[in-house]
Amino acid sequence: MLKSESLIQLINNLTKQEKKEFSLYISNKPEKDYIFLFRLIDDKKISDPEELKMSFLAAKPASSFNTVVIYLFDLLIDILTRLRTEQDSYYLLFNELLHARVLYEKSMYQECFQVLKKVKEKAVYYENHFALLVAQRLELNYLLTLDFEDMDEQKLLNKQYKMNNTLKSIRQLNEQSSLYELLKYRMINRGASRSLEETQKLDDLVTSEISIVASAGVENFEIKKNHQLFQANYFITVGDYKAAFNSFVELNKLFEENSHLWNNPPVYYLMTVEGMLESLRIMHNYGGMNYFIEKLAKLSSPSSSFQLNVTYVIFIYRLFSFIDAGDFDKAGIWIAEHQASLIDKMLLLKEQQQAEMSLYIALIHLGNGEYRKARKRLSATIGRGHLYSLPLFRTIRIVNVMIHYELGDVDYIQSEIRSIKREMSKNKGYNLKVESFLLKFLNYSFADTNRKKRAEIWESMAEEVHALYADKYETQILRKFDFVAWVEAKIFEVPLSDILKREHASKSKWQHHYCPKKLPHRFS
């Protein structure tokens, strides 16, 4: 990436507060080249590097464009770092460690040790083991160079003992984080468990993670946080949503009791709330979803990318509540409201998020009978070959076939079904019965079939349909969208929204019976 391109991206991602800090910095300065360049990007909205260069040189022909770009980029990074020092304990602690080093270099030893003492106290309070380790190591290094002046051996041994405990905590956290990272990698790249055999393949991770937690001994926010995250994601992977919900409840409680230990931006808290929303959706508790969506709406961070992710989570789970209820009209309005704030910025999201957004927007168009819009939305996603490895990609392909079914494109349907079946034959361990059920139906033609015959066909599918809904591994795809409802709508020639509304009303009746007792009354 060109430096000028990086600068454009950096300025476009600045928050209002960050731009205000820059304005304060330049308030008493004359109009310099870097200020002019900033205004070209921020005020004139120039986003093309070549256009930016030409516009700059046209006004400042004697200046070096590349030099000014580098200067402005470095200046903005310095301002953002200083701003973060005031907002984030992580930046603050390491900034104070630099102060201690400067004091030591100037032979101000007493002041240096006072700063290190404060850093250690704050690091313990914020459970920042890495800052604590650096402070402990610096202290011992400086004591060594000063010949351990005014220190007895027992005091030295005590400092070394504390540092070894810090190293032990870091090692445990690293081992536990490694297991969680491996679990998430498998979830992203392999998808949820599709059989008992796949579930059993995760047993080694579960056993190792529990062993680490048991050996930790001391109360530790990070260990407990990682444990609940691991447990919740494991239960989601194997289809035990009730247990996953309980883990997310415990995790949410842990976060609310330790708000001073949140990361900035609070990425793990967002993961927790997203997990709560997913669990509540599966249990059809939409009132509970509203409670957590409202909490997310109040969340703020200086990170523009984090705020975009918050917007995405709010958008997608509101959309789910409309889809599940068969209210495609409201869903269409919701999409239109987020065109500028989210959909136009979709390429800034992770690939998985982009694929999910495309899928669900296409399903809304499908539900509203806007089949060509649905096809256009998915064709752009399918054309991006690097998304092919995502487990969600096959679902996207099947939905695309459904759209072509509505458009009556028989040749495309037959060709794509053959292609999907070839893929399924190569990866039999990753296939789901719902997928086979849908592909079998998509080969049917009801052009000349009367209503009685349709009812008989549906009746013949009843046992298979019941088995799909009862199989926890099949719900991994049915929780994305009730594809069986779409088949029923096609067989009986009724609007998909009617089938979904009926199912939604039926499931909502027993949501409180199904939800765990740990669900707090404030969002039940």
N, C-alpha and C positions, 0 to 999 in steps of 0.2 A: 504493500500500500504506500502511495506517495505521502510525503510528510504533509503536503497541503491537503490531501484527502483526509488524513488523520485529524488535522486541525479543524476542518469543516465538521467532521463527525463529533469532535470534542465540543465545539461551540454549540452545535445543534442539540447536544445532550445536556447542556448546562441548565440548572434550575433557575427560577427567578431569584432566589437568595444568592446563588453563585454569581449571577450576572450583576446583582446589586453590589457584591463585594468587589467585582472588577470595576464597576462604575465609581465606587468610593476610592479605589486605588488610583484611578486616572483623573479624579475630579480636579486636582490642582496642577495637573500637568498640561503642557502645551500639546497641540495636535501633532502627535508623532506618527511615524509610518505604521507601527504595530496597531495603534488605535484606529487608524483609517482602515487597515486590513480587517480588524475585528468588525467594524461597522459594515463593511462590504458583505461579510458573511451573515451577521446577525440582523442588520436592518434591511439590506438589499436582497437577502435570502438567496445569495449566489451559492449553489451547491455543486457546480461543476468545476473541478480544479483548473482546467484550461481557461474557462471563462473568467475565473477568479484572477488568474495570473494576468490575463490581458487587461482586465478592468483596473487592476492595481498599477501595472506598468504604464497604462495610458495616463493615469493621474500622477504617477511618481516615476518618471522615466529614468531618473538618476539613481534610484534605489535598487538594492538587490532583493528580489522577491524571495528567494530561498532563505536568505539570512533573516529577513523579517518574519517569515513563517516559523523558522526554528525558534527565534526569540519569543514570539507570541505564544507558541506551544509550551515552551519551558516556563514562561511567566504564569500562564494559566494553571499549569500543574503545581507550581509553587503556591499560588493563591489557594487552590483547592486543598492542598496538603495542610496549609496553615488553618484553613477553615475546619477541616476534619479534626485537627488537634483539639479544637474547642467543642466538637460534637461527639467524638468517639474515644472511649477509654483506651482502645488499642493504640491509636495514634498518640494519645497523651502520654502513655507509659513509655513508649519507645522514644518519644521526644525528650522526656525527662532523663532517660538513660544517656542520650547524647549530651544533655546538660552536665550530667555527672562526669562524663569523659572529658569535657572541656575544663571543668573545675579541677580535675586531677592533673591535666596537662599544664595548668597554670599553678600547680603546687598548692592549691586550696583544698587540702586533704580533708579537713573537718567538714567543710561545706559539701564536699563530694560524698562523704559517707552519710551525711544527713539526707541528701537527695536519694541515695540508694536505699536508705532505710524507708523513706516515704514510698518509693517505688515498690518495694517488697510488700509493704502494708496494703497499698492499693491493688497490687497484683493478686494478693490473697483474697481481697474483697471481691474483685472482678473474676476470680478464678482464671487468670491469665497465666498459665504455667510457663509459657515460653518467655514472657517478660520477667517472670520471677526467676527463671533459670539464668537468664542473662545477667540480672542484677546480682544474684548470688555468686555467679562466676566472676563478675567484675570485682565484687567486694573481696573475694579471696585472692584474685590476682593483685589487687592494689595493696592488700595487707602483706602479701609476700614481698613485694618490692620495698615495703617500708619496714621489713624485718619483724613483722608481727608485734609492732610496738604496743606496749601496755595490754597484751593479750596472753592469757594462760592457755595451756594445752587443751583443757576440758572445753573451753569456749570455742576453740578452733575445731575440735571434734564435733561439737554440737552444730556448728555451721555446715560442716561437711555432711553430717547426717541429714540435715534438712535438705541440702542440695540433692543428695541421693534419693530422698523421698520424692522430690520434684521430678527427677529423672524417671523414677518408677511410675509416677502418675502419667507422665508424657508417653512412656512406653505402652502403658495399658490403654490410654486413649488412642494411640496410633494403631494398636492391634485391633481394637474394637471398631475404629473408623474404617480400617481396611476391610473388615468383614461386612460392614454396612455398605461400603462402596461396591464390593463384589456382588452383594445381593441386588443393589440398584442396577448395576450393569446387566445382570441377568434379566431383571424385570424389563429393562428398556429394550434389550436386544433379543430376548427370547419370548417376552410376553409372560402372561400369567401361566401357572401350572395347568396343564391340560389333562393330567392323569395322576393316579397315585404314585406311579413310578417317578414322574417329574418332581412331585412333592418330596419324595424320599431323597432325591438328589440334593436337597437343601439341608438335610439333617446334619451334615458336617459343619455347616455354617452356624446353625442353631446351637449345637452342642458347644462349639468353641466360644460363641458369644456369651452364653450363660456362664461358662467357666470364668471368663474375664470379669464379668459382673460380680460373681461370687468371691473372686480373689481380691477385688478392689478394696474391700474393707471399709474405708472411710467414706463419709457422705460426700458425694461429688456431683455437682450439677451436670457436667458434661457426660460423665459415665451414665447417669440416670436418663439424660436426654437421648443419648445415642441408643441406649437399651430400648426405650419405648419406641423410638423411631424404627429400630431394627424389627422389634416385635410387630408393630403395626403394619409395616410394609411386608413382612413375611406372611402375616395372616391375610392381607389383601392378595398376595401372590397365590396362596393356596385356596382362596375362596372362602375363608372364614371371616365374614364381614362383621359379625357380632363381636368376636374377639378383637378384631382390628379397631372397632369403634371404642371398646373399653380401653385399649392402649392409647388411642388418641385423646380420650378424656383425661387419662392420667398425665399425658404429655402436656395437654393444655393447662391443667392445674399446676404442673411444675413450672411452666412459663409464667403464668399469672402470679405465682408466688416469688418469682425471681426475675422481675422485669429489669433489674440493674445488670443482669448477666446476658441480656439479649445482644446478639451481633448487630452491627449497624452497617448495612441494612439487615433487618431481622429475617434472614432467609429461612432459617429453620422454623421460625414461628409461622411463616407463610406456608411451609410444607405441612406443618401440623394442622393449620386451619383447612388447607386443601384436603388433607386426609379426612378430617372431620366432615367436610362437605360431601366427599365421595361416599363415606359410610352412611351418612344421613340420607343421601339420595337413594342408596340401595335399599335402605329401610323405609323409604317413602315418607320420611319425616321432613316435610318441606318448611314447616314452621321453624324447626331447628336450623335448617339451612339459612333462613332469613336472618336469624340471630347472628350467625357467624359472618354472613355477607355484610351485615351492617358494621360488624367489628372491623372487617377488612377495609371498608370504605373510610374509616377514621384513621387508618394506618398511614403514616407519612414517613418519607425518607429522602435524604438529599440525592439518592441515586435514582436517576431517571429510568434506567433499565429495570430497577426493582419496582418502581411505580407502574411501569408498563406491565410487568408480570402480575402485579396486584389487580390492575384493570382487567387483564386476561382472565384471571381466576373468577372475579366477580361476573364478568361477561358470560363465561362458559357455564357457570352453575346456575345463573338466572335462566340462561337458554335451556339448560337441562329441565328445569322446572316447567317451562312452557312446552317443551317437546313431550315430556312424560305425561302431561295433562292433555296433549293433543291440541294445544292452543297455538296453532301455527300463525294466526294473525298477529298475536302479541309478540311472538318470536320474530316475525318479520319487522315489526316496529322497533324492537330491541336492537336488531342488527343495524337498521338505518340510523338509530341514535348513536351507534358506536363506529360509524364509518370513518369519521375523521380521527377520533381519539385512539382507535385500536386497529381496525381492519386495514386502513391505509398504511399502518406501521407494522404490518404483520411480519415483514421480512426481518425485523429486529428481534423477533421471538425465536425460541429454540425450534429446531426442525419438527420435533414431536408436536409442539404446540401449533405450529403452522398447519401440519397435517390434520390435527384434530379440528381446528377452526374451519378448515376447508370442508372436512367431512360433515360437520354439523350444520354449517350454512347451506351446504348442498341438500341435506336432509330437510331443512326448513323449506327450501324451494320445492323439493319433492312433495312435501306435505301441502304446500299451497298450489300445487299443480303447475308450477313454473319450471317445467322440465328442461327447457333449453338453458335457462339460467343455472340450473343444477348441473347440467352437463358441462357448461363453460367453467363453472367453479372447480369441478373435479378434474377436468382435462388439464388445467395448468399444474395441478398437483401431481397427477399421474405422469406428466411429461418430465418431471424432475427426477431423473433416474437415481440420484443419491438417496432418495427417500425409500427406495425399494427394499432396503434391509430392515425397515421398521416393521414390527409385528402388525401394526395398524394398517399397513399398506394393502394386505389382502382384503381386509374389510372395506377399504376404499374402493378397490377394484370391483368387489361384489356389489356395492352400492351403485357404482357406475353402471354395472349391468342392469340393475333395477331401473335406473333412469332410462336406459336405452329400451328396456322392456316397455316402459310407459310411452316411449316415442315410437314403439313398433318397429325398431331397427333389428329385424330378425337375423340378418347376416352377421352383424356385429356381435349380437348376443351369442350365437352359436360359436363364433370364432373365439371370443373371450372366455366362454365357459370351457372350451377345449384347452385353452392356454392355462387357465386356473387349475383345471384337473391334472394337467401334466405337472404343474408345480406341486400340487398336493400329493401326487404319487411319489415324488422325490423326497418329501418331508412328512412321511406318514405319522411320525411321532408328534407333529405340531398341528395336526388337523383337528377340527371340531365338527361334531355332528350337525350343528346349526348351519355350518357352511355347506355341507352336503345336502341338507334339507332345502336350503335356498336354491342351490344350483339345480337340484332336481325339479323344483317348482318352476324355475325360470325357463325350463324347456317346454312347459305346458302351453297350450293355446286354448283359450276359452271362447273363441270367436263364435262358435256354433253350439255352445253347451248351455242347456236350459238351467233354470235355478235349482230344480230338483237334483239334477246331475251334479251341480256344484256342491250342494249340501252333502251328497253321498261321498264326494271326493274329500270334503273336509272331515266327514265322519271317519273315513278310512285313515285319515292322518291323526285322529284324536289321540291314539295311544302314543304315537311318536311325539306329538306336541307336548303331552303330559310329561313324558320322559325328559324332554329338553328342559322344561321349566324346573323339573325336580333335580336335575344334575348340576351340582355346584360348579363343575368345570365348564359346562355349557353357558352358565350365567355370566362367564367372563366376557362373552361377546354380547349376550342379551342385555347386559347392563349398559352397554354402549348405546344400543337402540333395540326396541322390540321388533325385530325383523319378522317374527311369527305373526305379529299383529298386521303387518303389511301384507303378508300372504293371505290372511283371513279377509282383509279388505278387498283384495283383488278377486278372491274366489266369489265373494258375495256381492261384489260391485257396490260397495258402500264407501264413504269417505274414510280415509285412514284416521282422521281426527276423531270420528265417532267411536272406533274401536279403542283408541288410546284413552279417550275420556271414560269409557266404560271400565277399562282395566284400572285406570287411575282411581276412580271412585271406589272400586272393589278393594284395591290394595290399601287405600288411605283409611279404610274402616278398621284395619287391624294393625296400623302402624304403632300405636301405643302399646299394644300387647306384645309386639315383636321387639320393640326397642329395649335395650338393657336397662336394668334398674339404676345404673350409674348415671343415666341422663339427667342432668340438673333441671330442676323445675323451670328455671328461667328461659330455657329454650326447648322445652318439651311441648 
